Amino acid sequence: MPTEDDDRPRKKISHEIGQDLSLLSVEELAERVLLLKTEIERLEEAATRKRASRDAANSFFKT
């Protein structure tokens, strides 16, 4: 039989750099590792796109 908690939306995982990790379970730590790896990948892709835009602009405006 489902409990009342099953109907509530799951809290979105978030992580604050430097926060105390002692109260987190192994599963919660693994979720955060995945979250941060995904975010690193997103940041690297954004940096690559920005570099490409900057390089194209520099090439265009070079005298």
Predicted model as a PDB file, atoms N, CA, C, CB and O in Angstrom, pLDDT in the B-factor column:
MODEL        1                                                                  
ATOM      1  N   MET A   1       0.849  -1.189   0.000  1.00 52.00           N  
ATOM      2  CA  MET A   1       0.000   0.000   0.000  1.00 52.00           C  
ATOM      3  C   MET A   1       0.887   1.243   0.000  1.00 52.00           C  
ATOM      4  CB  MET A   1      -0.962   0.003   1.229  1.00 52.00           C  
ATOM      5  O   MET A   1       1.777   1.353   0.843  1.00 52.00           O  
ATOM      6  N   PRO A   2       0.668   2.183  -0.925  1.00 57.00           N  
ATOM      7  CA  PRO A   2       1.507   3.384  -0.997  1.00 57.00           C  
ATOM      8  C   PRO A   2       1.296   4.287   0.205  1.00 57.00           C  
ATOM      9  CB  PRO A   2       1.219   4.157  -2.278  1.00 57.00           C  
ATOM     10  O   PRO A   2       0.203   4.364   0.767  1.00 57.00           O  
ATOM     11  N   THR A   3       2.348   4.954   0.577  1.00 60.00           N  
ATOM     12  CA  THR A   3       2.243   5.915   1.674  1.00 60.00           C  
ATOM     13  C   THR A   3       1.980   7.304   1.106  1.00 60.00           C  
ATOM     14  CB  THR A   3       3.531   5.913   2.541  1.00 60.00           C  
ATOM     15  O   THR A   3       2.086   7.521  -0.101  1.00 60.00           O  
ATOM     16  N   GLU A   4       1.640   8.228   1.973  1.00 61.00           N  
ATOM     17  CA  GLU A   4       1.373   9.601   1.537  1.00 61.00           C  
ATOM     18  C   GLU A   4       2.614  10.227   0.908  1.00 61.00           C  
ATOM     19  CB  GLU A   4       0.895  10.455   2.720  1.00 61.00           C  
ATOM     20  O   GLU A   4       2.493  11.055   0.005  1.00 61.00           O  
ATOM     21  N   ASP A   5       3.793   9.849   1.366  1.00 61.00           N  
ATOM     22  CA  ASP A   5       5.033  10.416   0.846  1.00 61.00           C  
ATOM     23  C   ASP A   5       5.260  10.074  -0.618  1.00 61.00           C  
ATOM     24  CB  ASP A   5       6.202   9.933   1.665  1.00 61.00           C  
ATOM     25  O   ASP A   5       5.948  10.817  -1.318  1.00 61.00           O  
ATOM     26  N   ASP A   6       4.698   8.964  -1.100  1.00 70.00           N  
ATOM     27  CA  ASP A   6       4.891   8.551  -2.485  1.00 70.00           C  
ATOM     28  C   ASP A   6       4.270   9.531  -3.468  1.00 70.00           C  
ATOM     29  CB  ASP A   6       4.308   7.176  -2.701  1.00 70.00           C  
ATOM     30  O   ASP A   6       4.695   9.601  -4.621  1.00 70.00           O  
ATOM     31  N   ASP A   7       3.275  10.287  -3.031  1.00 75.00           N  
ATOM     32  CA  ASP A   7       2.581  11.219  -3.920  1.00 75.00           C  
ATOM     33  C   ASP A   7       3.299  12.563  -4.029  1.00 75.00           C  
ATOM     34  CB  ASP A   7       1.161  11.438  -3.433  1.00 75.00           C  
ATOM     35  O   ASP A   7       3.052  13.327  -4.962  1.00 75.00           O  
ATOM     36  N   ARG A   8       4.174  12.847  -3.091  1.00 76.00           N  
ATOM     37  CA  ARG A   8       4.863  14.127  -3.121  1.00 76.00           C  
ATOM     38  C   ARG A   8       5.997  14.098  -4.141  1.00 76.00           C  
ATOM     39  CB  ARG A   8       5.401  14.480  -1.730  1.00 76.00           C  
ATOM     40  O   ARG A   8       6.662  13.076  -4.308  1.00 76.00           O  
ATOM     41  N   PRO A   9       6.218  15.230  -4.826  1.00 75.00           N  
ATOM     42  CA  PRO A   9       7.341  15.260  -5.766  1.00 75.00           C  
ATOM     43  C   PRO A   9       8.665  15.113  -5.023  1.00 75.00           C  
ATOM     44  CB  PRO A   9       7.330  16.567  -6.583  1.00 75.00           C  
ATOM     45  O   PRO A   9       8.825  15.599  -3.904  1.00 75.00           O  
ATOM     46  N   ARG A  10       9.597  14.442  -5.659  1.00 73.00           N  
ATOM     47  CA  ARG A  10      10.908  14.238  -5.054  1.00 73.00           C  
ATOM     48  C   ARG A  10      11.683  15.551  -5.060  1.00 73.00           C  
ATOM     49  CB  ARG A  10      11.695  13.134  -5.804  1.00 73.00           C  
ATOM     50  O   ARG A  10      11.666  16.295  -6.041  1.00 73.00           O  
ATOM     51  N   LYS A  11      12.351  15.818  -3.964  1.00 75.00           N  
ATOM     52  CA  LYS A  11      13.127  17.041  -3.851  1.00 75.00           C  
ATOM     53  C   LYS A  11      14.271  17.005  -4.856  1.00 75.00           C  
ATOM     54  CB  LYS A  11      13.662  17.228  -2.411  1.00 75.00           C  
ATOM     55  O   LYS A  11      14.969  15.998  -4.977  1.00 75.00           O  
ATOM     56  N   LYS A  12      14.457  18.102  -5.569  1.00 81.00           N  
ATOM     57  CA  LYS A  12      15.518  18.193  -6.565  1.00 81.00           C  
ATOM     58  C   LYS A  12      16.868  18.148  -5.855  1.00 81.00           C  
ATOM     59  CB  LYS A  12      15.378  19.492  -7.414  1.00 81.00           C  
ATOM     60  O   LYS A  12      17.077  18.821  -4.845  1.00 81.00           O  
ATOM     61  N   ILE A  13      17.773  17.351  -6.396  1.00 81.00           N  
ATOM     62  CA  ILE A  13      19.104  17.227  -5.821  1.00 81.00           C  
ATOM     63  C   ILE A  13      19.866  18.516  -6.092  1.00 81.00           C  
ATOM     64  CB  ILE A  13      19.859  15.994  -6.402  1.00 81.00           C  
ATOM     65  O   ILE A  13      19.867  19.024  -7.213  1.00 81.00           O  
ATOM     66  N   SER A  14      20.503  19.029  -5.076  1.00 86.00           N  
ATOM     67  CA  SER A  14      21.375  20.180  -5.252  1.00 86.00           C  
ATOM     68  C   SER A  14      22.604  19.962  -4.392  1.00 86.00           C  
ATOM     69  CB  SER A  14      20.651  21.514  -4.882  1.00 86.00           C  
ATOM     70  O   SER A  14      22.592  19.173  -3.448  1.00 86.00           O  
ATOM     71  N   HIS A  15      23.640  20.660  -4.728  1.00 88.00           N  
ATOM     72  CA  HIS A  15      24.874  20.514  -3.975  1.00 88.00           C  
ATOM     73  C   HIS A  15      25.525  21.868  -3.818  1.00 88.00           C  
ATOM     74  CB  HIS A  15      25.830  19.527  -4.661  1.00 88.00           C  
ATOM     75  O   HIS A  15      25.613  22.648  -4.767  1.00 88.00           O  
ATOM     76  N   GLU A  16      25.977  22.135  -2.619  1.00 91.00           N  
ATOM     77  CA  GLU A  16      26.705  23.368  -2.331  1.00 91.00           C  
ATOM     78  C   GLU A  16      28.169  23.003  -2.113  1.00 91.00           C  
ATOM     79  CB  GLU A  16      26.109  24.113  -1.078  1.00 91.00           C  
ATOM     80  O   GLU A  16      28.484  22.146  -1.287  1.00 91.00           O  
ATOM     81  N   ILE A  17      29.044  23.641  -2.840  1.00 92.00           N  
ATOM     82  CA  ILE A  17      30.468  23.362  -2.719  1.00 92.00           C  
ATOM     83  C   ILE A  17      30.904  23.599  -1.269  1.00 92.00           C  
ATOM     84  CB  ILE A  17      31.294  24.248  -3.701  1.00 92.00           C  
ATOM     85  O   ILE A  17      30.623  24.649  -0.690  1.00 92.00           O  
ATOM     86  N   GLY A  18      31.586  22.620  -0.700  1.00 95.00           N  
ATOM     87  CA  GLY A  18      32.101  22.733   0.662  1.00 95.00           C  
ATOM     88  C   GLY A  18      31.136  22.316   1.761  1.00 95.00           C  
ATOM     89  O   GLY A  18      31.481  22.371   2.941  1.00 95.00           O  
ATOM     90  N   GLN A  19      29.940  21.901   1.388  1.00 94.00           N  
ATOM     91  CA  GLN A  19      28.969  21.544   2.424  1.00 94.00           C  
ATOM     92  C   GLN A  19      29.383  20.262   3.153  1.00 94.00           C  
ATOM     93  CB  GLN A  19      27.572  21.371   1.806  1.00 94.00           C  
ATOM     94  O   GLN A  19      30.157  19.458   2.634  1.00 94.00           O  
ATOM     95  N   ASP A  20      28.852  20.090   4.364  1.00 96.00           N  
ATOM     96  CA  ASP A  20      29.134  18.914   5.185  1.00 96.00           C  
ATOM     97  C   ASP A  20      28.524  17.682   4.523  1.00 96.00           C  
ATOM     98  CB  ASP A  20      28.581  19.096   6.630  1.00 96.00           C  
ATOM     99  O   ASP A  20      27.331  17.663   4.222  1.00 96.00           O  
ATOM    100  N   LEU A  21      29.332  16.668   4.300  1.00 96.00           N  
ATOM    101  CA  LEU A  21      28.862  15.453   3.630  1.00 96.00           C  
ATOM    102  C   LEU A  21      28.583  14.314   4.604  1.00 96.00           C  
ATOM    103  CB  LEU A  21      29.879  15.002   2.608  1.00 96.00           C  
ATOM    104  O   LEU A  21      28.131  13.245   4.192  1.00 96.00           O  
ATOM    105  N   SER A  22      28.843  14.527   5.874  1.00 96.00           N  
ATOM    106  CA  SER A  22      28.760  13.442   6.849  1.00 96.00           C  
ATOM    107  C   SER A  22      27.350  12.868   7.025  1.00 96.00           C  
ATOM    108  CB  SER A  22      29.261  13.930   8.172  1.00 96.00           C  
ATOM    109  O   SER A  22      27.207  11.711   7.418  1.00 96.00           O  
ATOM    110  N   LEU A  23      26.327  13.642   6.745  1.00 95.00           N  
ATOM    111  CA  LEU A  23      24.959  13.161   6.939  1.00 95.00           C  
ATOM    112  C   LEU A  23      24.351  12.530   5.687  1.00 95.00           C  
ATOM    113  CB  LEU A  23      24.088  14.296   7.392  1.00 95.00           C  
ATOM    114  O   LEU A  23      23.210  12.067   5.721  1.00 95.00           O  
ATOM    115  N   LEU A  24      25.103  12.507   4.581  1.00 95.00           N  
ATOM    116  CA  LEU A  24      24.588  11.942   3.340  1.00 95.00           C  
ATOM    117  C   LEU A  24      24.876  10.451   3.258  1.00 95.00           C  
ATOM    118  CB  LEU A  24      25.192  12.660   2.139  1.00 95.00           C  
ATOM    119  O   LEU A  24      25.914   9.977   3.719  1.00 95.00           O  
ATOM    120  N   SER A  25      23.943   9.722   2.666  1.00 96.00           N  
ATOM    121  CA  SER A  25      24.135   8.282   2.464  1.00 96.00           C  
ATOM    122  C   SER A  25      25.048   8.053   1.257  1.00 96.00           C  
ATOM    123  CB  SER A  25      22.764   7.559   2.262  1.00 96.00           C  
ATOM    124  O   SER A  25      25.339   8.979   0.501  1.00 96.00           O  
ATOM    125  N   VAL A  26      25.486   6.827   1.094  1.00 97.00           N  
ATOM    126  CA  VAL A  26      26.309   6.466  -0.063  1.00 97.00           C  
ATOM    127  C   VAL A  26      25.528   6.748  -1.347  1.00 97.00           C  
ATOM    128  CB  VAL A  26      26.740   4.966   0.003  1.00 97.00           C  
ATOM    129  O   VAL A  26      26.100   7.248  -2.316  1.00 97.00           O  
ATOM    130  N   GLU A  27      24.237   6.438  -1.369  1.00 96.00           N  
ATOM    131  CA  GLU A  27      23.406   6.669  -2.547  1.00 96.00           C  
ATOM    132  C   GLU A  27      23.290   8.157  -2.851  1.00 96.00           C  
ATOM    133  CB  GLU A  27      22.015   6.063  -2.348  1.00 96.00           C  
ATOM    134  O   GLU A  27      23.354   8.565  -4.010  1.00 96.00           O  
ATOM    135  N   GLU A  28      23.120   8.965  -1.812  1.00 95.00           N  
ATOM    136  CA  GLU A  28      23.033  10.411  -2.023  1.00 95.00           C  
ATOM    137  C   GLU A  28      24.356  10.971  -2.545  1.00 95.00           C  
ATOM    138  CB  GLU A  28      22.639  11.118  -0.719  1.00 95.00           C  
ATOM    139  O   GLU A  28      24.365  11.859  -3.398  1.00 95.00           O  
ATOM    140  N   LEU A  29      25.455  10.458  -2.037  1.00 96.00           N  
ATOM    141  CA  LEU A  29      26.766  10.899  -2.530  1.00 96.00           C  
ATOM    142  C   LEU A  29      26.934  10.530  -4.000  1.00 96.00           C  
ATOM    143  CB  LEU A  29      27.903  10.274  -1.690  1.00 96.00           C  
ATOM    144  O   LEU A  29      27.435  11.333  -4.787  1.00 96.00           O  
ATOM    145  N   ALA A  30      26.520   9.327  -4.374  1.00 96.00           N  
ATOM    146  CA  ALA A  30      26.615   8.892  -5.768  1.00 96.00           C  
ATOM    147  C   ALA A  30      25.754   9.771  -6.676  1.00 96.00           C  
ATOM    148  CB  ALA A  30      26.191   7.420  -5.899  1.00 96.00           C  
ATOM    149  O   ALA A  30      26.166  10.108  -7.786  1.00 96.00           O  
ATOM    150  N   GLU A  31      24.573  10.139  -6.214  1.00 95.00           N  
ATOM    151  CA  GLU A  31      23.697  11.027  -6.991  1.00 95.00           C  
ATOM    152  C   GLU A  31      24.363  12.382  -7.209  1.00 95.00           C  
ATOM    153  CB  GLU A  31      22.338  11.210  -6.278  1.00 95.00           C  
ATOM    154  O   GLU A  31      24.276  12.960  -8.292  1.00 95.00           O  
ATOM    155  N   ARG A  32      25.020  12.876  -6.181  1.00 95.00           N  
ATOM    156  CA  ARG A  32      25.685  14.180  -6.303  1.00 95.00           C  
ATOM    157  C   ARG A  32      26.892  14.118  -7.217  1.00 95.00           C  
ATOM    158  CB  ARG A  32      26.107  14.686  -4.938  1.00 95.00           C  
ATOM    159  O   ARG A  32      27.167  15.063  -7.957  1.00 95.00           O  
ATOM    160  N   VAL A  33      27.620  13.002  -7.167  1.00 96.00           N  
ATOM    161  CA  VAL A  33      28.761  12.831  -8.080  1.00 96.00           C  
ATOM    162  C   VAL A  33      28.254  12.881  -9.524  1.00 96.00           C  
ATOM    163  CB  VAL A  33      29.513  11.476  -7.800  1.00 96.00           C  
ATOM    164  O   VAL A  33      28.836  13.567 -10.364  1.00 96.00           O  
ATOM    165  N   LEU A  34      27.180  12.162  -9.809  1.00 96.00           N  
ATOM    166  CA  LEU A  34      26.602  12.164 -11.151  1.00 96.00           C  
ATOM    167  C   LEU A  34      26.135  13.572 -11.534  1.00 96.00           C  
ATOM    168  CB  LEU A  34      25.427  11.168 -11.233  1.00 96.00           C  
ATOM    169  O   LEU A  34      26.380  14.026 -12.651  1.00 96.00           O  
ATOM    170  N   LEU A  35      25.474  14.249 -10.623  1.00 95.00           N  
ATOM    171  CA  LEU A  35      25.011  15.614 -10.859  1.00 95.00           C  
ATOM    172  C   LEU A  35      26.180  16.524 -11.221  1.00 95.00           C  
ATOM    173  CB  LEU A  35      24.278  16.156  -9.622  1.00 95.00           C  
ATOM    174  O   LEU A  35      26.103  17.290 -12.182  1.00 95.00           O  
ATOM    175  N   LEU A  36      27.258  16.439 -10.452  1.00 96.00           N  
ATOM    176  CA  LEU A  36      28.403  17.310 -10.693  1.00 96.00           C  
ATOM    177  C   LEU A  36      29.143  16.946 -11.981  1.00 96.00           C  
ATOM    178  CB  LEU A  36      29.359  17.247  -9.516  1.00 96.00           C  
ATOM    179  O   LEU A  36      29.618  17.836 -12.686  1.00 96.00           O  
ATOM    180  N   LYS A  37      29.248  15.663 -12.298  1.00 97.00           N  
ATOM    181  CA  LYS A  37      29.883  15.252 -13.560  1.00 97.00           C  
ATOM    182  C   LYS A  37      29.082  15.783 -14.745  1.00 97.00           C  
ATOM    183  CB  LYS A  37      30.003  13.703 -13.641  1.00 97.00           C  
ATOM    184  O   LYS A  37      29.653  16.258 -15.727  1.00 97.00           O  
ATOM    185  N   THR A  38      27.770  15.702 -14.648  1.00 96.00           N  
ATOM    186  CA  THR A  38      26.909  16.221 -15.705  1.00 96.00           C  
ATOM    187  C   THR A  38      27.082  17.726 -15.852  1.00 96.00           C  
ATOM    188  CB  THR A  38      25.444  15.882 -15.419  1.00 96.00           C  
ATOM    189  O   THR A  38      27.118  18.243 -16.968  1.00 96.00           O  
ATOM    190  N   GLU A  39      27.187  18.420 -14.745  1.00 96.00           N  
ATOM    191  CA  GLU A  39      27.363  19.874 -14.780  1.00 96.00           C  
ATOM    192  C   GLU A  39      28.725  20.242 -15.356  1.00 96.00           C  
ATOM    193  CB  GLU A  39      27.207  20.470 -13.372  1.00 96.00           C  
ATOM    194  O   GLU A  39      28.831  21.207 -16.113  1.00 96.00           O  
ATOM    195  N   ILE A  40      29.761  19.497 -15.013  1.00 97.00           N  
ATOM    196  CA  ILE A  40      31.091  19.746 -15.577  1.00 97.00           C  
ATOM    197  C   ILE A  40      31.044  19.601 -17.091  1.00 97.00           C  
ATOM    198  CB  ILE A  40      32.139  18.778 -14.974  1.00 97.00           C  
ATOM    199  O   ILE A  40      31.598  20.433 -17.809  1.00 97.00           O  
ATOM    200  N   GLU A  41      30.396  18.563 -17.578  1.00 98.00           N  
ATOM    201  CA  GLU A  41      30.274  18.350 -19.020  1.00 98.00           C  
ATOM    202  C   GLU A  41      29.549  19.514 -19.678  1.00 98.00           C  
ATOM    203  CB  GLU A  41      29.536  17.038 -19.310  1.00 98.00           C  
ATOM    204  O   GLU A  41      29.952  19.973 -20.747  1.00 98.00           O  
ATOM    205  N   ARG A  42      28.489  19.991 -19.050  1.00 98.00           N  
ATOM    206  CA  ARG A  42      27.719  21.126 -19.581  1.00 98.00           C  
ATOM    207  C   ARG A  42      28.579  22.383 -19.635  1.00 98.00           C  
ATOM    208  CB  ARG A  42      26.464  21.381 -18.721  1.00 98.00           C  
ATOM    209  O   ARG A  42      28.530  23.133 -20.610  1.00 98.00           O  
ATOM    210  N   LEU A  43      29.369  22.614 -18.583  1.00 98.00           N  
ATOM    211  CA  LEU A  43      30.248  23.776 -18.541  1.00 98.00           C  
ATOM    212  C   LEU A  43      31.330  23.702 -19.608  1.00 98.00           C  
ATOM    213  CB  LEU A  43      30.882  23.902 -17.170  1.00 98.00           C  
ATOM    214  O   LEU A  43      31.641  24.706 -20.249  1.00 98.00           O  
ATOM    215  N   GLU A  44      31.900  22.529 -19.799  1.00 98.00           N  
ATOM    216  CA  GLU A  44      32.940  22.359 -20.817  1.00 98.00           C  
ATOM    217  C   GLU A  44      32.381  22.597 -22.216  1.00 98.00           C  
ATOM    218  CB  GLU A  44      33.553  20.954 -20.728  1.00 98.00           C  
ATOM    219  O   GLU A  44      33.042  23.215 -23.050  1.00 98.00           O  
ATOM    220  N   GLU A  45      31.172  22.111 -22.478  1.00 98.00           N  
ATOM    221  CA  GLU A  45      30.543  22.334 -23.781  1.00 98.00           C  
ATOM    222  C   GLU A  45      30.269  23.821 -24.010  1.00 98.00           C  
ATOM    223  CB  GLU A  45      29.235  21.534 -23.888  1.00 98.00           C  
ATOM    224  O   GLU A  45      30.469  24.321 -25.117  1.00 98.00           O  
ATOM    225  N   ALA A  46      29.818  24.526 -22.984  1.00 97.00           N  
ATOM    226  CA  ALA A  46      29.558  25.960 -23.104  1.00 97.00           C  
ATOM    227  C   ALA A  46      30.860  26.713 -23.376  1.00 97.00           C  
ATOM    228  CB  ALA A  46      28.882  26.499 -21.824  1.00 97.00           C  
ATOM    229  O   ALA A  46      30.890  27.628 -24.198  1.00 97.00           O  
ATOM    230  N   ALA A  47      31.930  26.330 -22.690  1.00 97.00           N  
ATOM    231  CA  ALA A  47      33.224  26.981 -22.906  1.00 97.00           C  
ATOM    232  C   ALA A  47      33.721  26.739 -24.331  1.00 97.00           C  
ATOM    233  CB  ALA A  47      34.261  26.470 -21.887  1.00 97.00           C  
ATOM    234  O   ALA A  47      34.277  27.643 -24.954  1.00 97.00           O  
ATOM    235  N   THR A  48      33.527  25.542 -24.843  1.00 97.00           N  
ATOM    236  CA  THR A  48      33.932  25.219 -26.211  1.00 97.00           C  
ATOM    237  C   THR A  48      33.172  26.081 -27.215  1.00 97.00           C  
ATOM    238  CB  THR A  48      33.697  23.726 -26.505  1.00 97.00           C  
ATOM    239  O   THR A  48      33.765  26.608 -28.157  1.00 97.00           O  
ATOM    240  N   ARG A  49      31.865  26.225 -27.016  1.00 97.00           N  
ATOM    241  CA  ARG A  49      31.055  27.061 -27.914  1.00 97.00           C  
ATOM    242  C   ARG A  49      31.508  28.514 -27.855  1.00 97.00           C  
ATOM    243  CB  ARG A  49      29.562  26.960 -27.549  1.00 97.00           C  
ATOM    244  O   ARG A  49      31.614  29.172 -28.890  1.00 97.00           O  
ATOM    245  N   LYS A  50      31.774  29.017 -26.655  1.00 97.00           N  
ATOM    246  CA  LYS A  50      32.199  30.410 -26.516  1.00 97.00           C  
ATOM    247  C   LYS A  50      33.567  30.638 -27.160  1.00 97.00           C  
ATOM    248  CB  LYS A  50      32.243  30.808 -25.035  1.00 97.00           C  
ATOM    249  O   LYS A  50      33.794  31.672 -27.789  1.00 97.00           O  
ATOM    250  N   ARG A  51      34.479  29.671 -27.004  1.00 96.00           N  
ATOM    251  CA  ARG A  51      35.790  29.793 -27.645  1.00 96.00           C  
ATOM    252  C   ARG A  51      35.644  29.853 -29.156  1.00 96.00           C  
ATOM    253  CB  ARG A  51      36.699  28.619 -27.248  1.00 96.00           C  
ATOM    254  O   ARG A  51      36.301  30.652 -29.824  1.00 96.00           O  
ATOM    255  N   ALA A  52      34.770  28.996 -29.691  1.00 95.00           N  
ATOM    256  CA  ALA A  52      34.550  28.971 -31.135  1.00 95.00           C  
ATOM    257  C   ALA A  52      33.990  30.313 -31.615  1.00 95.00           C  
ATOM    258  CB  ALA A  52      33.593  27.821 -31.516  1.00 95.00           C  
ATOM    259  O   ALA A  52      34.419  30.820 -32.651  1.00 95.00           O  
ATOM    260  N   SER A  53      33.054  30.884 -30.890  1.00 93.00           N  
ATOM    261  CA  SER A  53      32.488  32.185 -31.255  1.00 93.00           C  
ATOM    262  C   SER A  53      33.548  33.278 -31.193  1.00 93.00           C  
ATOM    263  CB  SER A  53      31.315  32.538 -30.332  1.00 93.00           C  
ATOM    264  O   SER A  53      33.636  34.121 -32.085  1.00 93.00           O  
ATOM    265  N   ARG A  54      34.343  33.258 -30.145  1.00 93.00           N  
ATOM    266  CA  ARG A  54      35.405  34.260 -29.985  1.00 93.00           C  
ATOM    267  C   ARG A  54      36.427  34.127 -31.107  1.00 93.00           C  
ATOM    268  CB  ARG A  54      36.098  34.110 -28.608  1.00 93.00           C  
ATOM    269  O   ARG A  54      36.841  35.129 -31.689  1.00 93.00           O  
ATOM    270  N   ASP A  55      36.833  32.907 -31.413  1.00 92.00           N  
ATOM    271  CA  ASP A  55      37.811  32.681 -32.472  1.00 92.00           C  
ATOM    272  C   ASP A  55      37.277  33.133 -33.829  1.00 92.00           C  
ATOM    273  CB  ASP A  55      38.198  31.206 -32.526  1.00 92.00           C  
ATOM    274  O   ASP A  55      38.015  33.709 -34.629  1.00 92.00           O  
ATOM    275  N   ALA A  56      35.996  32.873 -34.088  1.00 91.00           N  
ATOM    276  CA  ALA A  56      35.386  33.303 -35.346  1.00 91.00           C  
ATOM    277  C   ALA A  56      35.353  34.825 -35.422  1.00 91.00           C  
ATOM    278  CB  ALA A  56      33.961  32.727 -35.487  1.00 91.00           C  
ATOM    279  O   ALA A  56      35.634  35.396 -36.475  1.00 91.00           O  
ATOM    280  N   ALA A  57      35.019  35.477 -34.336  1.00 90.00           N  
ATOM    281  CA  ALA A  57      34.986  36.948 -34.316  1.00 90.00           C  
ATOM    282  C   ALA A  57      36.403  37.502 -34.502  1.00 90.00           C  
ATOM    283  CB  ALA A  57      34.368  37.471 -32.978  1.00 90.00           C  
ATOM    284  O   ALA A  57      36.603  38.448 -35.263  1.00 90.00           O  
ATOM    285  N   ASN A  58      37.365  36.925 -33.822  1.00 90.00           N  
ATOM    286  CA  ASN A  58      38.747  37.394 -33.957  1.00 90.00           C  
ATOM    287  C   ASN A  58      39.242  37.224 -35.381  1.00 90.00           C  
ATOM    288  CB  ASN A  58      39.667  36.644 -32.992  1.00 90.00           C  
ATOM    289  O   ASN A  58      39.944  38.090 -35.903  1.00 90.00           O  
ATOM    290  N   SER A  59      38.886  36.125 -36.008  1.00 90.00           N  
ATOM    291  CA  SER A  59      39.286  35.860 -37.385  1.00 90.00           C  
ATOM    292  C   SER A  59      38.647  36.872 -38.348  1.00 90.00           C  
ATOM    293  CB  SER A  59      38.899  34.424 -37.783  1.00 90.00           C  
ATOM    294  O   SER A  59      39.292  37.345 -39.283  1.00 90.00           O  
ATOM    295  N   PHE A  60      37.394  37.189 -38.110  1.00 88.00           N  
ATOM    296  CA  PHE A  60      36.661  38.102 -38.968  1.00 88.00           C  
ATOM    297  C   PHE A  60      37.200  39.531 -38.870  1.00 88.00           C  
ATOM    298  CB  PHE A  60      35.187  38.076 -38.612  1.00 88.00           C  
ATOM    299  O   PHE A  60      37.328  40.220 -39.882  1.00 88.00           O  
ATOM    300  N   PHE A  61      37.513  39.971 -37.652  1.00 86.00           N  
ATOM    301  CA  PHE A  61      37.922  41.354 -37.440  1.00 86.00           C  
ATOM    302  C   PHE A  61      39.429  41.565 -37.491  1.00 86.00           C  
ATOM    303  CB  PHE A  61      37.407  41.825 -36.127  1.00 86.00           C  
ATOM    304  O   PHE A  61      39.908  42.683 -37.299  1.00 86.00           O  
ATOM    305  N   LYS A  62      40.165  40.516 -37.745  1.00 81.00           N  
ATOM    306  CA  LYS A  62      41.613  40.635 -37.828  1.00 81.00           C  
ATOM    307  C   LYS A  62      41.985  41.442 -39.064  1.00 81.00           C  
ATOM    308  CB  LYS A  62      42.280  39.242 -37.863  1.00 81.00           C  
ATOM    309  O   LYS A  62      41.393  41.269 -40.129  1.00 81.00           O  
ATOM    310  N   THR A  63      42.960  42.317 -38.919  1.00 55.00           N  
ATOM    311  CA  THR A  63      43.358  43.151 -40.063  1.00 55.00           C  
ATOM    312  C   THR A  63      44.523  42.583 -40.815  1.00 55.00           C  
ATOM    313  CB  THR A  63      43.698  44.534 -39.608  1.00 55.00           C  
ATOM    314  O   THR A  63      44.969  43.173 -41.799  1.00 55.00           O  
TER     315      THR A  63                                                      
ENDMDL                                                                          
END                                                                             
